[in-house]
Amino acid sequence: MGKVKFLFEEKDKEPLECEIFDGETILEVAHDNNIHLNHNCGGVCGCSTCHVYIESGEDLLPEISDREEEYVDRARNPKFNSRLACQCKLEEDGDLTVTIPDQSDIIGHEH
């Protein structure tokens, strides 16, 4: 178990801290806490709309797979710390800090 601190590129949103349990994805935690994060493919690593930046705690997550890396490369403004929230499952107890890119320009829906 741990916590995820969500930071937002959108200036009008305040940081939010939420609990995360082993085996839960960042995407699941976001949606359980009413945080807008698109995921057009339904969270199955089939698009890049749930793209996030892992600011800290990356060692608590599984390594990025080739498939995830392929979709991250298609994301808007990918960086060295980019991941897909649907693929980031907490594997060890600890805290994460995640930045959610501005969702306002992403054509998508929240399911």
VOVO-581759 format. One record per residue: residue number from 0; residue in one letter; z negated, x negated, y of N, C-alpha, C in turn. Coordinates in Angstrom, 2 decimals, decimal comma, padded with zeros to 5 digits. Layout:
<nodes>
node num->NUM&residuo->A&n_Z->Z&n_X->X&n_Y->Y&ca_Z->Z&ca_X->X&ca_Y->Y&c_Z->Z&c_X->X&c_Y->Y $
...
</nodes>
This chain:
<nodes>
node num->0&residuo->M&n_Z->000,00&n_X->-000,84&n_Y->-001,18&ca_Z->000,00&ca_X->000,00&ca_Y->000,00&c_Z->000,00&c_X->-000,88&c_Y->001,24 $
node num->1&residuo->G&n_Z->000,56&n_X->-000,36&n_Y->002,28&ca_Z->000,60&ca_X->-001,07&ca_Y->003,54&c_Z->000,95&c_X->-000,14&c_Y->004,67 $
node num->2&residuo->K&n_Z->001,39&n_X->-000,72&n_Y->005,75&ca_Z->001,81&ca_X->000,07&ca_Y->006,91&c_Z->003,18&c_X->-000,42&c_Y->007,36 $
node num->3&residuo->V&n_Z->003,93&n_X->000,51&n_Y->007,91&ca_Z->005,19&ca_X->000,18&ca_Y->008,56&c_Z->005,03&c_X->000,51&c_Y->010,03 $
node num->4&residuo->K&n_Z->005,27&n_X->-000,47&n_Y->010,86&ca_Z->005,30&ca_X->-000,23&ca_Y->012,29&c_Z->006,77&c_X->-000,08&c_Y->012,67 $
node num->5&residuo->F&n_Z->007,12&n_X->001,11&n_Y->013,11&ca_Z->008,48&ca_X->001,39&ca_Y->013,54&c_Z->008,61&c_X->001,13&c_Y->015,03 $
node num->6&residuo->L&n_Z->009,58&n_X->000,30&n_Y->015,38&ca_Z->009,96&ca_X->000,06&ca_Y->016,76&c_Z->011,33&c_X->000,70&c_Y->016,95 $
node num->7&residuo->F&n_Z->011,66&n_X->001,05&n_Y->018,16&ca_Z->012,91&ca_X->001,77&ca_Y->018,42&c_Z->013,69&c_X->001,11&c_Y->019,54 $
node num->8&residuo->E&n_Z->015,00&n_X->000,99&n_Y->019,35&ca_Z->015,86&ca_X->000,50&ca_Y->020,43&c_Z->015,94&c_X->001,52&c_Y->021,55 $
node num->9&residuo->E&n_Z->015,81&n_X->002,80&n_Y->021,24&ca_Z->015,84&ca_X->003,84&ca_Y->022,25&c_Z->014,59&c_X->003,70&c_Y->023,12 $
node num->10&residuo->K&n_Z->014,80&n_X->003,54&n_Y->024,39&ca_Z->013,71&ca_X->003,21&ca_Y->025,32&c_Z->012,67&c_X->004,31&c_Y->025,47 $
node num->11&residuo->D&n_Z->013,03&n_X->005,55&n_Y->025,20&ca_Z->012,08&ca_X->006,64&ca_Y->025,40&c_Z->011,16&c_X->006,88&c_Y->024,20 $
node num->12&residuo->K&n_Z->011,30&n_X->006,07&n_Y->023,15&ca_Z->010,48&ca_X->006,25&ca_Y->021,95&c_Z->009,41&c_X->005,17&c_Y->021,87 $
node num->13&residuo->E&n_Z->008,19&n_X->005,61&n_Y->021,61&ca_Z->007,06&ca_X->004,71&ca_Y->021,46&c_Z->006,97&c_X->004,21&c_Y->020,03 $
node num->14&residuo->P&n_Z->006,46&n_X->003,00&n_Y->019,80&ca_Z->006,25&ca_X->002,52&ca_Y->018,43&c_Z->005,37&c_X->003,49&c_Y->017,65 $
node num->15&residuo->L&n_Z->005,58&n_X->003,54&n_Y->016,36&ca_Z->004,83&ca_X->004,44&ca_Y->015,49&c_Z->004,46&c_X->003,70&c_Y->014,22 $
node num->16&residuo->E&n_Z->003,21&n_X->003,82&n_Y->013,80&ca_Z->002,74&ca_X->003,15&ca_Y->012,59&c_Z->002,47&c_X->004,19&c_Y->011,51 $
node num->17&residuo->C&n_Z->002,98&n_X->003,94&n_Y->010,29&ca_Z->002,87&ca_X->004,88&ca_Y->009,17&c_Z->002,47&c_X->004,12&c_Y->007,91 $
node num->18&residuo->E&n_Z->001,83&n_X->004,84&n_Y->007,00&ca_Z->001,49&ca_X->004,24&ca_Y->005,70&c_Z->002,73&c_X->004,18&c_Y->004,82 $
node num->19&residuo->I&n_Z->002,78&n_X->003,14&n_Y->003,98&ca_Z->003,83&ca_X->003,01&ca_Y->002,99&c_Z->003,16&c_X->002,60&c_Y->001,67 $
node num->20&residuo->F&n_Z->003,60&n_X->003,19&n_Y->000,59&ca_Z->003,03&ca_X->002,91&ca_Y->-000,73&c_Z->004,02&c_X->002,14&c_Y->-001,58 $
node num->21&residuo->D&n_Z->003,52&n_X->001,38&n_Y->-002,54&ca_Z->004,38&ca_X->000,61&ca_Y->-003,44&c_Z->005,46&c_X->001,52&c_Y->-004,01 $
node num->22&residuo->G&n_Z->006,70&n_X->001,05&n_Y->-003,98&ca_Z->007,82&ca_X->001,81&ca_Y->-004,52&c_Z->008,48&c_X->002,75&c_Y->-003,55 $
node num->23&residuo->E&n_Z->007,88&n_X->002,96&n_Y->-002,39&ca_Z->008,48&ca_X->003,82&ca_Y->-001,36&c_Z->009,48&c_X->003,01&c_Y->-000,53 $
node num->24&residuo->T&n_Z->010,55&n_X->003,66&n_Y->-000,13&ca_Z->011,52&ca_X->002,99&ca_Y->000,75&c_Z->011,17&c_X->003,24&c_Y->002,21 $
node num->25&residuo->I&n_Z->011,67&n_X->002,38&n_Y->003,05&ca_Z->011,49&ca_X->002,57&ca_Y->004,49&c_Z->012,13&c_X->003,89&c_Y->004,92 $
node num->26&residuo->L&n_Z->013,26&n_X->004,24&n_Y->004,34&ca_Z->013,93&ca_X->005,50&ca_Y->004,65&c_Z->013,03&c_X->006,68&c_Y->004,32 $
node num->27&residuo->E&n_Z->012,39&n_X->006,67&n_Y->003,14&ca_Z->011,50&ca_X->007,77&ca_Y->002,75&c_Z->010,33&c_X->007,90&c_Y->003,72 $
node num->28&residuo->V&n_Z->009,75&n_X->006,78&n_Y->004,11&ca_Z->008,62&ca_X->006,82&ca_Y->005,05&c_Z->009,07&c_X->007,37&c_Y->006,40 $
node num->29&residuo->A&n_Z->010,24&n_X->006,94&n_Y->006,85&ca_Z->010,75&ca_X->007,44&ca_Y->008,13&c_Z->010,88&c_X->008,96&c_Y->008,08 $
node num->30&residuo->H&n_Z->011,49&n_X->009,47&n_Y->007,05&ca_Z->011,71&ca_X->010,91&ca_Y->006,98&c_Z->010,43&c_X->011,70&c_Y->006,72 $
node num->31&residuo->D&n_Z->009,52&n_X->011,13&n_Y->005,96&ca_Z->008,23&ca_X->011,80&ca_Y->005,74&c_Z->007,43&c_X->011,93&c_Y->007,04 $
node num->32&residuo->N&n_Z->007,77&n_X->011,08&n_Y->008,02&ca_Z->007,05&ca_X->011,07&ca_Y->009,29&c_Z->007,91&c_X->011,55&c_Y->010,46 $
node num->33&residuo->N&n_Z->008,96&n_X->012,31&n_Y->010,12&ca_Z->009,85&ca_X->012,92&ca_Y->011,13&c_Z->010,47&c_X->011,92&c_Y->012,09 $
node num->34&residuo->I&n_Z->010,81&n_X->010,75&n_Y->011,57&ca_Z->011,50&ca_X->009,73&ca_Y->012,36&c_Z->012,99&c_X->009,85&c_Y->012,07 $
node num->35&residuo->H&n_Z->013,77&n_X->010,04&n_Y->013,12&ca_Z->015,22&ca_X->010,20&ca_Y->012,96&c_Z->015,85&c_X->008,88&c_Y->012,51 $
node num->36&residuo->L&n_Z->016,42&n_X->008,90&n_Y->011,30&ca_Z->017,16&ca_X->007,77&ca_Y->010,77&c_Z->018,27&c_X->008,33&c_Y->009,89 $
node num->37&residuo->N&n_Z->019,50&n_X->008,22&n_Y->010,35&ca_Z->020,63&ca_X->008,76&ca_Y->009,61&c_Z->020,76&c_X->008,10&c_Y->008,24 $
node num->38&residuo->H&n_Z->021,33&n_X->008,85&n_Y->007,32&ca_Z->021,68&ca_X->008,32&ca_Y->005,98&c_Z->022,74&c_X->009,22&c_Y->005,36 $
node num->39&residuo->N&n_Z->023,97&n_X->008,99&n_Y->005,79&ca_Z->025,08&ca_X->009,86&ca_Y->005,40&c_Z->025,34&c_X->009,91&c_Y->003,91 $
node num->40&residuo->C&n_Z->025,03&n_X->008,84&n_Y->003,19&ca_Z->025,31&ca_X->008,82&ca_Y->001,75&c_Z->024,19&c_X->009,43&c_Y->000,93 $
node num->41&residuo->G&n_Z->023,12&n_X->009,85&n_Y->001,58&ca_Z->021,98&ca_X->010,42&ca_Y->000,85&c_Z->021,01&c_X->009,36&c_Y->000,36 $
node num->42&residuo->G&n_Z->021,14&n_X->008,15&n_Y->000,86&ca_Z->020,19&ca_X->007,09&ca_Y->000,50&c_Z->020,50&c_X->006,39&c_Y->-000,80 $
node num->43&residuo->V&n_Z->021,80&n_X->006,23&n_Y->-001,12&ca_Z->022,17&ca_X->005,60&ca_Y->-002,39&c_Z->022,98&c_X->004,32&c_Y->-002,20 $
node num->44&residuo->C&n_Z->022,84&n_X->003,69&n_Y->-001,05&ca_Z->023,55&ca_X->002,43&ca_Y->-000,76&c_Z->025,05&c_X->002,64&c_Y->-000,80 $
node num->45&residuo->G&n_Z->025,50&n_X->003,70&n_Y->-000,11&ca_Z->026,92&ca_X->003,99&ca_Y->-000,06&c_Z->027,47&c_X->004,04&c_Y->001,35 $
node num->46&residuo->C&n_Z->026,67&n_X->003,63&n_Y->002,34&ca_Z->027,13&ca_X->003,59&ca_Y->003,73&c_Z->026,21&c_X->002,63&c_Y->004,49 $
node num->47&residuo->S&n_Z->026,32&n_X->002,62&n_Y->005,78&ca_Z->025,47&ca_X->001,71&ca_Y->006,57&c_Z->024,68&c_X->002,44&c_Y->007,65 $
node num->48&residuo->T&n_Z->024,59&n_X->003,77&n_Y->007,56&ca_Z->023,96&ca_X->004,52&ca_Y->008,65&c_Z->022,43&c_X->004,40&c_Y->008,69 $
node num->49&residuo->C&n_Z->021,79&n_X->003,93&n_Y->007,62&ca_Z->020,33&ca_X->003,74&ca_Y->007,65&c_Z->019,97&c_X->002,28&c_Y->007,94 $
node num->50&residuo->H&n_Z->020,88&n_X->001,58&n_Y->008,57&ca_Z->020,70&ca_X->000,17&ca_Y->008,93&c_Z->019,49&c_X->000,00&c_Y->009,84 $
node num->51&residuo->V&n_Z->018,63&n_X->-000,97&n_Y->009,50&ca_Z->017,46&ca_X->-001,30&ca_Y->010,31&c_Z->017,33&c_X->-002,83&c_Y->010,40 $
node num->52&residuo->Y&n_Z->016,45&n_X->-003,28&n_Y->011,27&ca_Z->016,13&ca_X->-004,70&ca_Y->011,39&c_Z->014,70&c_X->-004,91&c_Y->010,90 $
node num->53&residuo->I&n_Z->014,51&n_X->-005,79&n_Y->009,94&ca_Z->013,18&ca_X->-006,12&ca_Y->009,43&c_Z->012,64&c_X->-007,24&c_Y->010,31 $
node num->54&residuo->E&n_Z->011,66&n_X->-006,92&n_Y->011,13&ca_Z->011,09&ca_X->-007,90&ca_Y->012,07&c_Z->010,02&c_X->-008,76&c_Y->011,40 $
node num->55&residuo->S&n_Z->009,27&n_X->-008,18&n_Y->010,47&ca_Z->008,28&ca_X->-008,94&ca_Y->009,71&c_Z->008,00&c_X->-008,23&c_Y->008,40 $
node num->56&residuo->G&n_Z->007,60&n_X->-009,01&n_Y->007,40&ca_Z->007,26&ca_X->-008,47&ca_Y->006,09&c_Z->008,41&c_X->-008,46&c_Y->005,10 $
node num->57&residuo->E&n_Z->009,48&n_X->-009,16&n_Y->005,40&ca_Z->010,65&ca_X->-009,15&ca_Y->004,51&c_Z->010,30&c_X->-009,63&c_Y->003,10 $
node num->58&residuo->D&n_Z->009,31&n_X->-010,52&n_Y->003,00&ca_Z->008,91&ca_X->-011,04&ca_Y->001,68&c_Z->008,25&c_X->-009,98&c_Y->000,80 $
node num->59&residuo->L&n_Z->007,92&n_X->-008,81&n_Y->001,35&ca_Z->007,32&ca_X->-007,71&ca_Y->000,58&c_Z->008,38&c_X->-006,81&c_Y->-000,03 $
node num->60&residuo->L&n_Z->009,65&n_X->-007,08&n_Y->000,28&ca_Z->010,78&ca_X->-006,25&ca_Y->-000,14&c_Z->011,63&c_X->-007,00&c_Y->-001,16 $
node num->61&residuo->P&n_Z->012,41&n_X->-006,27&n_Y->-001,96&ca_Z->013,32&ca_X->-006,95&ca_Y->-002,89&c_Z->014,40&c_X->-007,71&c_Y->-002,12 $
node num->62&residuo->E&n_Z->014,98&n_X->-008,72&n_Y->-002,78&ca_Z->016,08&ca_X->-009,44&ca_Y->-002,14&c_Z->017,26&c_X->-008,51&c_Y->-001,93 $
node num->63&residuo->I&n_Z->018,03&n_X->-008,81&n_Y->-000,93&ca_Z->019,21&ca_X->-008,00&ca_Y->-000,65&c_Z->020,24&c_X->-008,18&c_Y->-001,77 $
node num->64&residuo->S&n_Z->020,78&n_X->-007,09&n_Y->-002,23&ca_Z->021,80&ca_X->-007,15&ca_Y->-003,29&c_Z->023,17&c_X->-007,39&c_Y->-002,66 $
node num->65&residuo->D&n_Z->024,13&n_X->-007,77&n_Y->-003,50&ca_Z->025,49&ca_X->-007,97&ca_Y->-003,00&c_Z->026,05&c_X->-006,68&c_Y->-002,41 $
node num->66&residuo->R&n_Z->025,78&n_X->-005,56&n_Y->-003,09&ca_Z->026,29&ca_X->-004,28&ca_Y->-002,60&c_Z->025,69&c_X->-003,93&c_Y->-001,24 $
node num->67&residuo->E&n_Z->024,36&n_X->-004,09&n_Y->-001,11&ca_Z->023,72&ca_X->-003,81&ca_Y->000,17&c_Z->024,27&c_X->-004,72&c_Y->001,26 $
node num->68&residuo->E&n_Z->024,44&n_X->-005,99&n_Y->000,94&ca_Z->024,96&ca_X->-006,93&ca_Y->001,93&c_Z->026,36&c_X->-006,53&c_Y->002,40 $
node num->69&residuo->E&n_Z->027,16&n_X->-006,02&n_Y->001,48&ca_Z->028,50&ca_X->-005,56&ca_Y->001,83&c_Z->028,43&c_X->-004,43&c_Y->002,87 $
node num->70&residuo->Y&n_Z->027,51&n_X->-003,48&n_Y->002,67&ca_Z->027,38&ca_X->-002,37&ca_Y->003,63&c_Z->026,72&c_X->-002,81&c_Y->004,93 $
node num->71&residuo->V&n_Z->025,77&n_X->-003,73&n_Y->004,85&ca_Z->025,14&ca_X->-004,24&ca_Y->006,07&c_Z->026,20&c_X->-004,90&c_Y->006,96 $
node num->72&residuo->D&n_Z->027,14&n_X->-005,60&n_Y->006,34&ca_Z->028,20&ca_X->-006,25&ca_Y->007,11&c_Z->029,05&c_X->-005,23&c_Y->007,88 $
node num->73&residuo->R&n_Z->029,07&n_X->-003,99&n_Y->007,42&ca_Z->029,83&ca_X->-002,92&ca_Y->008,08&c_Z->029,02&c_X->-002,19&c_Y->009,15 $
node num->74&residuo->A&n_Z->027,74&n_X->-002,46&n_Y->009,21&ca_Z->026,86&ca_X->-001,78&ca_Y->010,17&c_Z->027,19&c_X->-002,20&c_Y->011,59 $
node num->75&residuo->R&n_Z->026,75&n_X->-001,38&n_Y->012,51&ca_Z->026,92&ca_X->-001,70&ca_Y->013,92&c_Z->025,92&c_X->-002,78&c_Y->014,30 $
node num->76&residuo->N&n_Z->026,41&n_X->-003,88&n_Y->014,84&ca_Z->025,58&ca_X->-004,99&ca_Y->015,32&c_Z->024,64&c_X->-005,56&c_Y->014,25 $
node num->77&residuo->P&n_Z->025,17&n_X->-005,98&n_Y->013,09&ca_Z->024,29&ca_X->-006,59&ca_Y->012,07&c_Z->023,76&c_X->-007,94&c_Y->012,55 $
node num->78&residuo->K&n_Z->022,54&n_X->-008,25&n_Y->012,09&ca_Z->021,88&ca_X->-009,51&ca_Y->012,42&c_Z->021,36&c_X->-010,12&c_Y->011,14 $
node num->79&residuo->F&n_Z->020,78&n_X->-011,30&n_Y->011,25&ca_Z->020,27&ca_X->-011,99&ca_Y->010,06&c_Z->019,17&c_X->-011,21&c_Y->009,37 $
node num->80&residuo->N&n_Z->018,47&n_X->-010,33&n_Y->010,08&ca_Z->017,36&ca_X->-009,57&ca_Y->009,52&c_Z->017,72&c_X->-008,11&c_Y->009,23 $
node num->81&residuo->S&n_Z->019,04&n_X->-007,82&n_Y->009,16&ca_Z->019,50&ca_X->-006,46&ca_Y->008,89&c_Z->019,33&c_X->-006,10&c_Y->007,43 $
node num->82&residuo->R&n_Z->018,92&n_X->-004,86&n_Y->007,20&ca_Z->018,82&ca_X->-004,30&ca_Y->005,85&c_Z->019,16&c_X->-002,82&c_Y->005,93 $
node num->83&residuo->L&n_Z->019,37&n_X->-002,21&n_Y->004,76&ca_Z->019,52&ca_X->-000,76&ca_Y->004,68&c_Z->018,17&c_X->-000,19&c_Y->004,28 $
node num->84&residuo->A&n_Z->017,67&n_X->000,76&n_Y->005,06&ca_Z->016,34&ca_X->001,33&ca_Y->004,83&c_Z->016,22&c_X->001,97&c_Y->003,45 $
node num->85&residuo->C&n_Z->017,33&n_X->002,48&n_Y->002,92&ca_Z->017,30&ca_X->003,12&ca_Y->001,60&c_Z->017,08&c_X->002,13&c_Y->000,47 $
node num->86&residuo->Q&n_Z->017,30&n_X->000,85&n_Y->000,73&ca_Z->017,18&ca_X->-000,17&ca_Y->-000,30&c_Z->015,91&c_X->-001,01&c_Y->-000,16 $
node num->87&residuo->C&n_Z->015,14&n_X->-000,75&n_Y->000,86&ca_Z->013,93&ca_X->-001,53&ca_Y->001,13&c_Z->012,70&c_X->-000,85&c_Y->000,58 $
node num->88&residuo->K&n_Z->012,39&n_X->-001,13&n_Y->-000,68&ca_Z->011,20&ca_X->-000,58&ca_Y->-001,34&c_Z->010,08&c_X->-001,60&c_Y->-001,26 $
node num->89&residuo->L&n_Z->008,90&n_X->-001,13&n_Y->-000,87&ca_Z->007,74&ca_X->-002,00&ca_Y->-000,82&c_Z->007,39&c_X->-002,44&c_Y->-002,23 $
node num->90&residuo->E&n_Z->007,35&n_X->-003,76&n_Y->-002,49&ca_Z->007,04&ca_X->-004,29&ca_Y->-003,80&c_Z->005,62&c_X->-004,85&c_Y->-003,89 $
node num->91&residuo->E&n_Z->005,03&n_X->-005,20&n_Y->-002,75&ca_Z->003,69&ca_X->-005,76&ca_Y->-002,70&c_Z->002,93&c_X->-005,12&c_Y->-001,55 $
node num->92&residuo->D&n_Z->001,60&n_X->-005,11&n_Y->-001,66&ca_Z->000,79&ca_X->-004,61&ca_Y->-000,56&c_Z->001,01&c_X->-005,48&c_Y->000,67 $
node num->93&residuo->G&n_Z->001,12&n_X->-004,84&n_Y->001,80&ca_Z->001,28&ca_X->-005,58&ca_Y->003,05&c_Z->001,93&c_X->-004,72&c_Y->004,11 $
node num->94&residuo->D&n_Z->002,07&n_X->-005,29&n_Y->005,28&ca_Z->002,58&ca_X->-004,56&ca_Y->006,43&c_Z->003,98&c_X->-005,04&c_Y->006,83 $
node num->95&residuo->L&n_Z->004,77&n_X->-004,09&n_Y->007,28&ca_Z->006,14&ca_X->-004,35&ca_Y->007,73&c_Z->006,27&c_X->-003,95&c_Y->009,19 $
node num->96&residuo->T&n_Z->007,18&n_X->-004,61&n_Y->009,87&ca_Z->007,59&ca_X->-004,17&ca_Y->011,20&c_Z->009,10&c_X->-004,02&c_Y->011,15 $
node num->97&residuo->V&n_Z->009,58&n_X->-002,84&n_Y->011,55&ca_Z->010,99&ca_X->-002,48&ca_Y->011,44&c_Z->011,47&c_X->-001,93&c_Y->012,77 $
node num->98&residuo->T&n_Z->012,64&n_X->-002,38&n_Y->013,21&ca_Z->013,28&ca_X->-001,80&ca_Y->014,39&c_Z->014,41&c_X->-000,90&c_Y->013,94 $
node num->99&residuo->I&n_Z->014,39&n_X->000,33&n_Y->014,43&ca_Z->015,47&ca_X->001,28&ca_Y->014,15&c_Z->016,45&c_X->001,22&c_Y->015,31 $
node num->100&residuo->P&n_Z->017,72&n_X->000,89&n_Y->015,00&ca_Z->018,73&ca_X->000,87&ca_Y->016,06&c_Z->018,89&c_X->002,26&c_Y->016,69 $
node num->101&residuo->D&n_Z->019,44&n_X->002,27&n_Y->017,87&ca_Z->019,70&ca_X->003,52&ca_Y->018,58&c_Z->020,54&c_X->004,44&c_Y->017,70 $
node num->102&residuo->Q&n_Z->020,02&n_X->005,62&n_Y->017,39&ca_Z->020,68&ca_X->006,56&ca_Y->016,50&c_Z->021,59&c_X->007,53&c_Y->017,25 $
node num->103&residuo->S&n_Z->021,54&n_X->007,52&n_Y->018,56&ca_Z->022,25&ca_X->008,53&ca_Y->019,34&c_Z->023,79&c_X->008,41&c_Y->019,26 $
node num->104&residuo->D&n_Z->024,31&n_X->007,24&n_Y->018,97&ca_Z->025,75&ca_X->007,06&ca_Y->018,90&c_Z->026,29&c_X->007,07&c_Y->017,47 $
node num->105&residuo->I&n_Z->025,42&n_X->007,30&n_Y->016,49&ca_Z->025,86&ca_X->007,30&ca_Y->015,10&c_Z->026,26&c_X->008,72&c_Y->014,71 $
node num->106&residuo->I&n_Z->027,47&n_X->008,85&n_Y->014,23&ca_Z->027,92&ca_X->010,15&ca_Y->013,76&c_Z->027,37&c_X->010,32&c_Y->012,36 $
node num->107&residuo->G&n_Z->026,47&n_X->011,25&n_Y->012,23&ca_Z->025,86&ca_X->011,42&ca_Y->010,93&c_Z->024,88&c_X->012,57&c_Y->010,95 $
node num->108&residuo->H&n_Z->024,18&n_X->012,68&n_Y->009,85&ca_Z->023,18&ca_X->013,73&ca_Y->009,73&c_Z->022,00&c_X->013,20&c_Y->008,92 $
node num->109&residuo->E&n_Z->020,91&n_X->013,92&n_Y->008,96&ca_Z->019,66&ca_X->013,43&ca_Y->008,39&c_Z->019,37&c_X->013,92&c_Y->006,99 $
node num->110&residuo->H&n_Z->020,12&n_X->014,83&n_Y->006,45&ca_Z->019,87&ca_X->015,41&ca_Y->005,12&c_Z->018,49&c_X->016,04&c_Y->005,06 $
</nodes>
